[in-house]
Amino acid sequence: MSQIIDEGILWKAAEKLRDKCDPADYKNIVLGLVFLKYVSDKYTAKYIELKKYGDGREEDEDYYIQDHVFLVPEIALWSYVASHSKQADLGQIIDDAFIELEKHNNQLKGILPKTYSKNELDKTALGELVDFFTNNLNMEDADGDFFGQVYEYYVGAFAKYIPTKGGEFFTPKSIVELMVDILEPYSGKVFDPCCGSGGMFVQCSKFVKEHQGNVDNISIYGQESNPGTWKMAKMNLAIRGLEGNLGEKSADSFTEDLHKSLRANYIIANPPYNLKDYWKPSLEGDPRWVFGKPDTKNANYAWLSLIYSKLTPNGKAAILMPNGATTSNTKDDLKIREAMLREGKVDAILALPNKLFSNVTISVQCWILNKGKTNTDVLFVNADGLGKLISRKIRVLEQKDIDKIVRAYQDFNKGTLEDVPGFCKKATIEEIEEKDFSLNPGRYVGADESNKLSPEEIQEELKKATAELLELMKEGMELEDKVKEILMEELK
């Protein structure tokens, strides 16, 4: 995955903790140490570089800050921590290192893990992990993107072993790339109301850089309800030098909106699916319910409504939803879906292949909402046949697959789309109404019959197959006669 270390090395590190602590803690323990090693290696390399000038500039904090290098006090240096790897108080030494890092770097305040000294963590295993990283993980030449790749690897790898509901824990990179390529966030405000570990933001910044844009032209806003995941998102942004407003704390986007006045140009989200217990009395009459009150027993349409309400007048959103959301016939869901369609705010529904998520089996669809849209046509894409299986259980969208879907969306917006049976179709509101406002792409794109044989061709193929079968039977009889001859000879 990089020129420095491979995924095998990363997984071996995690295996040091097997049976030594709760699997749910692996990620925090390993990522915390990777972060510490990264900031220490970068600081040490910069210190050595500055010391060569011989004028004492290695002691000037400004030289580190201007190059986005975190300030690392002596007791937080990896060399200091590693020298205590065999000691019983190693956990406390690591916690102290993180405390000092937060004191010296404002952007890290309150987000670093400080739980290595807790009693249930096996200190021998922790020492072995520190030694393993000392010997196998050199990151002085790595950049923030490399750390991000390590981070994404661990989040994805652990997601396979720690089942979660609805895929909200980790959104596969290829899906995020598709959503970002659809929205094209060159500049403006980008928001994710359930931002998880921040992968959506990272991909947005990559998109801007890859298209020769200035990443400073996008402003990042996010919110996350899980305290541990919120801290990881802050760490993920900090290590890449990205500025982001994720609020002062973790909080529920429904009941404690930390960005009430925000209106975003782009929203990219993978909300928790089919959330049952989200509703609180305080949500009654909420102004975010633009299309009417959502179902209080299932949050899918509450998420769609919340996200739509947060868009600027010309804003766009890409939202992952479970397949059932496009066909839900509960009274409130159907009412909201019909209102969104009649007002022309649903741009596209993209049905994605199965097995894209490593930790859940659920299939998903991507909704594209467009607040500035004035017509009521909807693009339907059925991408079921796309993607490459990289294992028995995991599929990824390749760049050619992403490009194919994005091209269909762009052609739809330009008015040049040609319907492709089995893959894509532009449908009118009248066609959608005829299907009771179902938004399941399979009901619109139809089947690909381009390779379907005519009756005459079928007859011809049957003749060929029959002739081949007769020839095989003839060869079989000849072989049987030869065997009989050999056996008769043996009996003589």
Disulfide bonds with the S-S distance in Angstrom:
none
